[in-house]
Amino acid sequence: MSGFQNIGKIPELKRRIIATLLLLAVYRLGVNIPTPGLDSNALAGLFEKAKGTILGFFDMFAGGGLERLSIFALGIMPYISASIILQLLTVVVPTLEKLSKEGEAGKKKITQYTRYGTVLISLIQGFGIAMYLENLPLETGGSIVYNPGWTFRLMTMITLTAGTSFIMWLGEQITEKGIGNGISLIIFAGIVARLPNAIASTGTLVNSGELNWFFVILLLAVVVGVVAFIIFMETSQRRIPVQYAKRVVGRKMMGGQTTHLPLKVNTAGVIPPIFASSIIMFPATIASFIPNETVKSFAQMLTPGSLLHEIVYVGFIIFFCYFYTAIVFNPDSVADNMKKYGGYIPGIRPGKRTSEYIDKILTRITLVGALYISFVCVLPTILMKQFNVPFYFGGTALLIVVGVALDTVQQIESHLILRHYDGLVKKSQRIKGRR
């Protein structure tokens, strides 16, 4: 408790936490503002049937906004999709690759392109949703849309695109003026906001006798075990010993100490499952809007819990683990910096051999990290689908919630320790975070 009391003693940290909470409150308020021109009751009935499908899975990332078709119905996924496309293009397009190496100016330019891509993807998805809702007949007759036509389509496209653009701005403001990563915290808030309703519905089922207490306790034990496993893996490191040679600088003897190079088992963090989900959901969602039986069958095959979905999902997770690790960690740069400051790995030549050695270790531990993420994301989803658990809070959501919480708490601890205060936990149990 003393760690939390110390937060109030640092004006800047207190200001950042308050700013983060207020911006997240604005986001949650927007989730409850509906898009005009729709029958909200009929829409709620549609999503009640869509639980456990692509639409239900997408709604998890939208924080419940898609279920109400609020102004934030598309959530932050268009921004994530645009980021994936830009990062993939950076590898193959020389102009973008050159921009990425130009420091802060190049980074701002790529961010600007990502924003343009977000708007374009939002417009396409908004048009697809409008067309889908217009062509969706109700069992009682009529339509979900009060006044179908181009007026409704354009209004929906503009409303949903503006909502996603505003969420993107909120995320950037949280990162700049708040604490933690803004985009990750918005996804975190959307997932956590569903938890009270999930607990309440589970309690209702227990009281009605549809679920027994033994099953609920067993489920809680599994969740606690998975959370502990995630925390263990997210804070795990492979430490490579590094020795610095002694050198004379002026009249002082510098170096000579032994340290280590920490390599995270999961260097990519929560990015791979988010990217993988986005990649799978985009074509599947578009396919579900097309009134064709073959296309709809394909969309159904990509429903979370199906064999094809899990195979494709694991494949994308492993790919993005390696891809994102290659972007954020450059063994050549690390080896050059070590050589520049007189550092070397015992038994390994400085320079290229050191780079190859680091890359070899990183490749192996990234595979372990990729398999761990795949296990956490896929296994709970299959178990929950098998036992027909009445709410969706599977492995992907759990990984995001725990990972983002670790990052945020680690940043709070950094602020506390920087100003000579104790952290949130004892010194021997210091939170390492995922970085």
C-alpha positions in Angstrom: 0.0 0.0 0.0 2.9 2.3 0.6 3.8 2.0 -3.0 0.4 3.3 -4.1 0.6 6.1 -1.5 3.9 7.2 -3.1 2.1 7.8 -6.4 0.3 10.9 -4.9 3.7 12.3 -3.9 4.8 12.7 -7.5 2.7 15.5 -9.2 3.7 14.5 -12.7 2.9 10.8 -12.2 -0.4 11.6 -10.5 -1.2 14.0 -13.4 -0.4 11.3 -16.0 -2.6 8.7 -14.3 -5.5 11.0 -14.0 -5.2 12.0 -17.7 -5.1 8.3 -18.6 -8.2 7.5 -16.6 -10.1 10.5 -18.0 -9.2 9.7 -21.6 -10.3 6.1 -21.1 -13.5 7.3 -19.6 -14.2 9.4 -22.8 -13.6 6.2 -24.8 -16.0 4.2 -22.7 -18.6 7.0 -23.0 -18.3 6.9 -26.8 -18.9 3.2 -26.9 -22.4 3.8 -25.6 -23.4 6.4 -28.2 -25.3 4.6 -31.0 -24.9 5.2 -34.8 -28.2 6.9 -36.0 -30.7 5.2 -38.2 -30.8 1.7 -36.7 -33.2 -0.5 -34.7 -31.1 -1.0 -31.5 -33.3 -3.9 -30.2 -33.1 -5.8 -33.4 -29.3 -5.2 -33.5 -28.9 -6.6 -30.0 -30.9 -9.7 -30.9 -28.5 -10.2 -33.9 -25.4 -10.1 -31.8 -27.0 -12.4 -29.2 -26.9 -15.1 -31.9 -23.5 -14.0 -33.1 -21.7 -14.8 -29.8 -18.7 -17.1 -30.5 -18.6 -16.1 -34.2 -16.4 -13.7 -36.1 -18.7 -10.8 -35.2 -18.6 -11.7 -31.5 -14.8 -12.0 -31.6 -14.5 -8.6 -33.3 -16.8 -7.1 -30.7 -14.4 -8.1 -28.0 -11.7 -5.8 -29.5 -14.3 -3.1 -30.1 -15.1 -3.1 -26.3 -18.8 -3.9 -27.0 -19.1 -1.0 -29.5 -19.9 -3.3 -32.4 -22.8 -5.0 -30.5 -24.5 -1.6 -30.1 -23.1 -0.3 -33.4 -21.9 2.7 -31.6 -19.8 5.5 -33.1 -16.7 3.5 -31.9 -18.0 0.2 -33.5 -14.9 -0.4 -35.5 -12.7 0.1 -32.5 -8.9 0.4 -33.0 -8.6 -2.5 -35.4 -8.4 -0.4 -38.6 -5.4 1.4 -37.1 -3.8 -1.9 -36.2 -4.5 -3.3 -39.7 -2.9 -0.1 -41.3 0.1 -0.5 -39.0 0.6 -4.1 -40.1 0.4 -3.1 -43.8 2.9 -0.2 -43.3 5.3 -2.4 -41.4 5.2 -5.1 -44.1 5.6 -2.5 -46.8 8.6 -1.0 -45.0 10.5 -4.3 -45.6 9.7 -4.5 -49.3 9.4 -0.8 -50.4 12.8 1.0 -50.5 11.3 4.5 -50.0 9.6 3.4 -46.8 12.6 1.5 -45.6 14.7 4.7 -46.1 12.1 6.7 -44.2 12.2 4.2 -41.3 16.0 4.9 -40.9 15.7 8.7 -40.9 15.0 8.9 -37.2 12.2 11.0 -35.7 11.3 12.8 -39.0 10.9 9.4 -40.9 8.9 8.0 -38.0 6.4 10.9 -38.2 6.0 10.5 -41.9 5.2 6.7 -41.5 2.8 7.6 -38.7 1.1 10.0 -41.1 0.8 7.3 -43.7 -0.6 4.9 -41.1 -3.3 7.5 -40.3 -4.3 7.8 -43.9 -4.4 4.0 -44.2 -6.6 3.9 -41.1 -9.1 6.3 -42.6 -9.2 4.3 -45.9 -9.7 0.9 -44.1 -12.4 2.5 -41.8 -14.3 3.8 -44.9 -14.2 0.4 -46.5 -15.3 -1.4 -43.4 -18.0 1.2 -42.7 -19.5 0.7 -46.2 -19.4 -3.0 -45.8 -21.2 -2.9 -42.4 -23.9 -0.5 -43.9 -24.5 -2.8 -46.9 -24.6 -5.9 -44.6 -27.2 -4.3 -42.3 -29.4 -3.1 -45.2 -29.5 -6.6 -46.7 -30.1 -8.4 -43.4 -33.8 -9.3 -43.0 -35.4 -9.7 -39.6 -37.2 -12.9 -38.6 -40.3 -10.7 -37.9 -40.0 -9.0 -41.3 -38.6 -5.6 -42.1 -35.0 -4.4 -41.7 -32.7 -3.2 -39.0 -32.1 0.0 -40.9 -35.0 2.5 -40.8 -34.2 4.3 -44.0 -31.9 2.3 -46.3 -30.1 3.9 -49.1 -27.0 6.0 -49.9 -27.8 8.6 -47.2 -27.6 5.8 -44.5 -24.5 4.3 -46.1 -22.6 7.6 -46.3 -23.7 8.6 -42.8 -22.5 5.2 -41.4 -19.2 5.4 -43.2 -18.5 9.0 -42.0 -19.7 8.2 -38.4 -17.6 5.0 -38.0 -14.5 6.5 -39.7 -14.7 9.6 -37.4 -15.1 7.3 -34.4 -12.0 5.3 -35.3 -10.0 8.4 -36.0 -11.0 9.8 -32.6 -10.0 6.6 -30.8 -6.6 6.8 -32.7 -6.2 10.3 -31.4 -7.2 9.3 -27.9 -4.5 6.5 -28.0 -1.8 8.9 -29.0 -2.8 11.4 -26.3 -2.6 8.6 -23.7 0.8 7.6 -24.8 2.0 11.2 -24.8 0.3 12.7 -21.8 -0.7 9.6 -19.8 1.0 6.4 -18.6 1.5 3.3 -20.7 0.8 2.6 -24.4 -2.4 4.3 -25.4 -3.5 1.9 -28.1 -2.9 -1.1 -25.9 -4.7 0.5 -23.0 -7.8 1.2 -25.1 -7.9 -2.5 -26.1 -7.3 -3.4 -22.4 -10.2 -1.1 -21.3 -12.6 -2.6 -23.9 -11.8 -6.2 -22.7 -12.0 -5.5 -19.0 -15.2 -3.5 -19.3 -16.9 -6.8 -20.4 -15.8 -8.6 -17.3 -18.6 -7.4 -14.8 -21.3 -8.5 -17.3 -19.6 -11.8 -17.7 -19.4 -12.4 -13.9 -23.1 -11.3 -13.5 -24.3 -13.6 -16.3 -22.2 -16.5 -14.8 -23.8 -15.8 -11.4 -27.2 -15.9 -13.0 -26.5 -19.3 -14.6 -25.2 -20.7 -11.3 -28.4 -19.5 -9.4 -30.6 -21.0 -12.1 -28.8 -24.4 -11.9 -27.4 -24.3 -15.4 -23.9 -24.2 -14.0 -22.6 -25.8 -10.8 -20.2 -24.2 -8.4 -17.6 -26.9 -8.9 -17.3 -26.0 -12.6 -17.0 -22.3 -11.8 -14.3 -22.9 -9.2 -12.4 -25.1 -11.6 -12.7 -22.4 -14.3 -11.3 -19.8 -11.9 -8.4 -22.1 -11.0 -7.6 -22.5 -14.7 -7.7 -18.7 -15.2 -5.5 -18.0 -12.2 -3.1 -20.7 -13.4 -3.0 -19.2 -16.9 -2.4 -15.7 -15.5 0.5 -17.0 -13.3 2.0 -18.7 -16.4 1.6 -15.6 -18.5 3.4 -13.4 -15.8 6.2 -16.0 -15.5 6.7 -16.1 -19.3 6.4 -12.4 -19.9 9.1 -11.7 -17.3 11.4 -14.5 -18.4 14.8 -13.6 -19.9 17.8 -15.3 -21.4 20.8 -13.5 -20.1 24.0 -13.5 -22.2 27.1 -12.7 -20.2 29.0 -9.6 -21.5 32.5 -8.6 -20.4 33.9 -5.1 -20.9 37.6 -4.6 -21.3 39.5 -2.1 -19.2 40.5 1.1 -21.0 42.1 4.4 -20.0 40.1 7.6 -20.5 42.3 10.5 -19.5 43.6 9.6 -16.0 40.8 7.2 -15.2 40.5 3.5 -15.7 37.1 2.7 -17.3 35.3 -0.7 -17.9 36.4 -4.0 -16.6 33.0 -5.0 -15.3 30.9 -8.0 -16.1 27.3 -7.5 -17.0 24.7 -9.3 -19.1 22.5 -8.8 -22.2 18.9 -9.7 -21.4 16.9 -11.2 -24.2 13.2 -11.5 -23.6 11.5 -14.9 -24.2 8.6 -12.9 -25.6 10.2 -9.9 -27.2 7.1 -9.1 -29.4 4.7 -8.9 -26.4 1.0 -8.8 -27.2 1.5 -7.6 -30.8 1.4 -11.1 -32.5 -2.0 -12.2 -31.3 -3.5 -8.7 -32.0 -1.9 -8.6 -35.5 -3.0 -12.3 -36.1 -6.5 -11.6 -35.0 -6.7 -8.5 -37.2 -5.4 -10.3 -40.3 -7.9 -13.2 -39.8 -10.9 -11.0 -39.0 -10.5 -8.6 -41.9 -11.2 -11.0 -44.8 -13.6 -13.1 -42.7 -15.7 -10.0 -41.8 -15.7 -8.8 -45.4 -16.7 -12.3 -46.5 -19.6 -12.4 -44.0 -21.0 -9.3 -45.7 -21.2 -10.9 -49.1 -24.5 -12.7 -49.8 -23.0 -15.8 -51.3 -23.2 -19.3 -49.7 -19.6 -20.3 -50.7 -18.2 -17.1 -49.2 -20.3 -17.4 -46.1 -19.1 -21.0 -45.6 -15.6 -19.7 -45.8 -16.3 -17.1 -43.2 -17.9 -19.8 -41.0 -14.8 -21.9 -41.3 -12.8 -19.0 -39.8 -15.0 -18.8 -36.7 -12.9 -18.8 -33.5 -12.8 -22.4 -32.1 -12.9 -24.0 -35.6 -9.9 -26.2 -36.7 -9.0 -24.0 -39.7 -9.1 -20.8 -37.5 -6.9 -22.2 -34.9 -4.3 -23.5 -37.4 -4.2 -20.2 -39.3 -4.2 -18.3 -36.0 -1.2 -20.2 -34.7 0.6 -19.8 -38.0 0.1 -16.1 -38.0 1.2 -15.8 -34.3 4.5 -17.6 -35.0 5.1 -15.5 -38.1 4.4 -12.2 -36.3 6.5 -13.2 -33.3 9.6 -13.5 -35.6 8.6 -10.6 -37.8 8.0 -8.1 -35.0 11.1 -9.3 -33.1 13.2 -8.7 -36.2 11.8 -5.1 -36.3 12.4 -4.2 -32.6 15.7 -6.0 -32.0 18.6 -5.8 -34.4 21.5 -8.1 -33.5 23.9 -6.3 -35.8 23.3 -3.0 -34.1 23.7 -4.5 -30.6 27.0 -6.3 -31.7 28.4 -3.0 -33.1 27.6 -1.1 -30.0 29.2 -3.7 -27.8 32.3 -3.6 -30.0 32.4 0.2 -29.9 32.4 0.3 -26.1 34.9 -2.6 -25.7 32.3 -5.2 -24.8 32.4 -8.9 -25.8 30.8 -12.2 -25.1 33.3 -14.6 -23.5 34.4 -17.2 -26.1 32.8 -15.2 -29.0 34.7 -12.9 -31.4 33.4 -9.3 -31.4 31.6 -8.1 -34.5 29.9 -10.4 -37.0 30.4 -13.6 -34.9 28.7 -11.9 -31.9 25.8 -10.8 -34.1 25.4 -14.3 -35.4 25.5 -15.8 -31.8 22.9 -13.3 -30.5 20.7 -14.0 -33.6 21.0 -17.8 -33.0 19.9 -17.5 -29.4 17.1 -15.0 -30.2 15.8 -17.3 -32.9 15.5 -20.2 -30.4 13.9 -18.3 -27.6 11.5 -16.6 -30.0 10.2 -20.0 -31.0 9.6 -20.8 -27.3 7.8 -17.4 -27.0 5.7 -18.0 -30.1 4.6 -21.5 -28.9 3.8 -20.0 -25.4 1.6 -17.3 -27.0 -0.1 -19.9 -29.3 -0.8 -22.2 -26.3 -2.3 -19.4 -24.2 -4.4 -18.0 -27.1 -5.7 -21.2 -28.5 -6.1 -23.7 -25.6 -8.5 -21.6 -23.5 -10.6 -20.8 -26.5 -11.0 -24.5 -27.4 -11.8 -25.5 -23.8 -14.4 -22.7 -23.4 -16.0 -23.7 -26.7 -16.0 -27.3 -25.7 -17.5 -26.7 -22.3 -19.9 -24.0 -23.6 -18.8 -21.2 -21.3 -21.4 -18.4 -21.5 -18.9 -15.6 -22.0 -15.9 -14.9 -24.2 -12.8 -14.1 -22.2 -10.3 -16.4 -23.8 -6.6 -16.7 -24.0 -6.0 -13.7 -26.4 -8.0 -11.4 -24.1 -6.2 -12.7 -21.0 -2.8 -12.3 -22.7 -3.5 -8.7 -23.7 -4.9 -7.8 -20.2 -2.0 -9.3 -18.3 0.6 -8.0 -20.7 -0.7 -4.5 -20.8 -1.1 -4.4 -17.0 2.5 -5.5 -16.6 3.8 -2.8 -18.9 1.7 -0.1 -17.3 2.7 -1.1 -13.7 6.3 -1.3 -14.8 6.2 2.3 -16.1 4.6 3.5 -12.9 7.4 1.7 -11.0 10.0 3.4 -13.2 8.6 6.9 -12.3 8.6 6.0 -8.6 12.1 4.6 -8.5 13.4 7.5 -10.6 12.4 9.9 -7.8 13.8 7.7 -5.1 10.5 6.1 -3.9 9.8 2.5 -3.3 8.0 0.7 -6.1 4.6 -1.0 -6.0 6.2 -4.3 -4.7 9.2 -5.2 -2.6 12.6 -4.7 -4.1 13.3 -8.5 -4.3 10.1 -8.9 -6.3 10.6 -5.9 -8.7 8.4 -6.1 -11.8 10.5 -6.4 -14.9 7.7 -5.7 -17.5 7.9 -7.1 -21.0 10.5 -4.7 -22.5 
